């Protein structure tokens, strides 16, 4: 199988590609300039914001793994431009150059409402207000309405393989004013690769799938793992299900996380 991966030089892409190559998948990476790619990956110069660069990159591919996104920036317009316009450009190019290709899109559990009354499910109503998750909802709709075969994976909090993401938890908690008891559903890079392989094999066709491990972690626990323990607070947690995703659909489809909990990752030295 030949695939094109966008966002190949990002946090997820650099850790996903070697695993896909090891699985025997012929991987192309859409890259800007002369950015390096992992061994065994074919770099193809292009940009999702440059439609003219996409047809050659898509020629002959059987699947597209769309990871490219902007999460944080001083200019919110850049988030919408990359996440919505870029996705639209990629879809339109795929419809012309690779109409039979599977389109696998990486999305986020941040799309779910903060006042959820249980772990969030894929078919819940969603109305995020922050730019990043709101742009992802719009991009998801573009994918679902594209006429292509598709899968959408809503990642929990991504971590592992020395990506430094857990180390950012104290800053994120302060920025978003998170309660120490707030929980986050987690997903290790190892298991992102597992879910992407499942999607490429057709197990998640025409589905939105929460991609999470088996044990949400509190901000208190994650801050301790980051080496910056939090102080306790007297105020109760207002929205206990915020950040918690229901992973039962992925399990029903056959997903079994290799890294079942963040505690396991810590014990294995795989944070």
CORQUI-V916426 format. One record per residue. PSI is psi in radians with two decimals (NA if undefined). Layout:
BEGIN
psi=PSI
psi=PSI
END
This chain:
BEGIN
psi=2.34
psi=2.24
psi=2.74
psi=2.29
psi=2.18
psi=2.80
psi=0.48
psi=-0.40
psi=0.18
psi=-3.00
psi=-0.81
psi=-0.79
psi=-0.73
psi=-0.40
psi=-0.44
psi=-0.78
psi=-0.82
psi=-0.57
psi=-0.66
psi=-0.71
psi=-0.73
psi=-0.39
psi=0.00
psi=0.25
psi=2.33
psi=1.88
psi=2.24
psi=2.51
psi=2.18
psi=2.02
psi=2.61
psi=2.38
psi=-2.46
psi=0.63
psi=2.41
psi=2.66
psi=2.79
psi=2.74
psi=2.39
psi=-0.06
psi=2.42
psi=2.09
psi=2.32
psi=2.10
psi=2.32
psi=3.08
psi=2.32
psi=-0.28
psi=0.06
psi=1.54
psi=-0.59
psi=-0.36
psi=-0.11
psi=-0.64
psi=-0.77
psi=-0.65
psi=-0.53
psi=-0.19
psi=2.06
psi=0.04
psi=2.62
psi=-0.26
psi=2.71
psi=2.22
psi=1.88
psi=1.71
psi=-0.37
psi=2.30
psi=2.76
psi=2.19
psi=-0.92
psi=2.38
psi=2.74
psi=-0.45
psi=1.85
psi=-0.47
psi=-0.52
psi=-0.57
psi=-0.87
psi=-0.66
psi=-0.86
psi=-0.81
psi=-0.55
psi=-0.99
psi=-0.74
psi=-0.73
psi=-0.73
psi=-0.77
psi=-0.75
psi=-0.71
psi=-0.84
psi=-0.69
psi=-0.69
psi=-0.69
psi=-0.52
psi=-0.69
psi=-0.37
psi=1.08
psi=-0.35
psi=0.02
psi=2.55
psi=2.35
psi=1.89
psi=2.06
psi=2.32
psi=2.17
psi=-2.77
psi=2.54
psi=-0.13
psi=-0.15
psi=-0.33
psi=2.70
psi=2.50
psi=-0.39
psi=0.47
psi=2.57
psi=0.12
psi=3.04
psi=2.40
psi=2.37
psi=2.79
psi=-0.50
psi=0.21
psi=2.60
psi=2.41
psi=2.48
psi=1.15
psi=2.61
psi=-0.42
psi=2.64
psi=-0.78
psi=-1.00
psi=-0.60
psi=-0.69
psi=-0.59
psi=-0.66
psi=-0.75
psi=-0.72
psi=-0.69
psi=-0.77
psi=-0.71
psi=-0.73
psi=-0.81
psi=-0.59
psi=0.12
psi=-0.41
psi=-0.14
psi=2.85
psi=2.42
psi=2.80
psi=2.50
psi=2.16
psi=2.06
psi=1.80
psi=2.50
psi=-2.79
psi=2.03
psi=2.38
psi=3.00
psi=3.04
psi=0.67
psi=0.64
psi=-0.13
psi=0.11
psi=-0.74
psi=-0.57
psi=-0.36
psi=-0.14
psi=-0.82
psi=-0.71
psi=-0.77
psi=-0.74
psi=-0.72
psi=-0.74
psi=-0.75
psi=0.06
psi=0.89
psi=2.46
psi=2.54
psi=-0.48
psi=-0.08
psi=2.42
psi=2.64
psi=2.27
psi=2.43
psi=2.76
psi=2.22
psi=2.64
psi=-0.60
psi=-0.70
psi=-0.37
psi=-0.77
psi=-0.71
psi=-0.81
psi=-0.65
psi=-0.75
psi=-0.72
psi=-0.79
psi=-0.74
psi=-0.46
psi=0.02
psi=0.04
psi=-0.31
psi=0.37
psi=2.34
psi=0.57
psi=2.56
psi=2.27
psi=2.14
psi=2.27
psi=1.66
psi=2.84
psi=-2.75
psi=-0.05
psi=1.76
psi=2.60
psi=2.50
psi=2.72
psi=-0.60
psi=-0.83
psi=-0.74
psi=-0.65
psi=-0.66
psi=-0.73
psi=-0.54
psi=-0.11
psi=0.25
psi=1.29
psi=2.48
psi=2.66
psi=2.63
psi=2.79
psi=2.72
psi=-0.41
psi=2.42
psi=2.78
psi=2.20
psi=-0.78
psi=1.50
psi=-0.31
psi=-0.03
psi=2.22
psi=-0.06
psi=2.16
psi=2.50
psi=2.03
psi=0.29
psi=-0.56
psi=-0.79
psi=-0.69
psi=-0.73
psi=-0.53
psi=-0.05
psi=0.03
psi=2.25
psi=1.87
psi=2.37
psi=-0.63
psi=1.66
psi=-0.49
psi=2.78
psi=-0.55
psi=-0.74
psi=-0.78
psi=-0.72
psi=-0.73
psi=-0.55
psi=-0.03
psi=0.57
psi=0.36
psi=NA
END
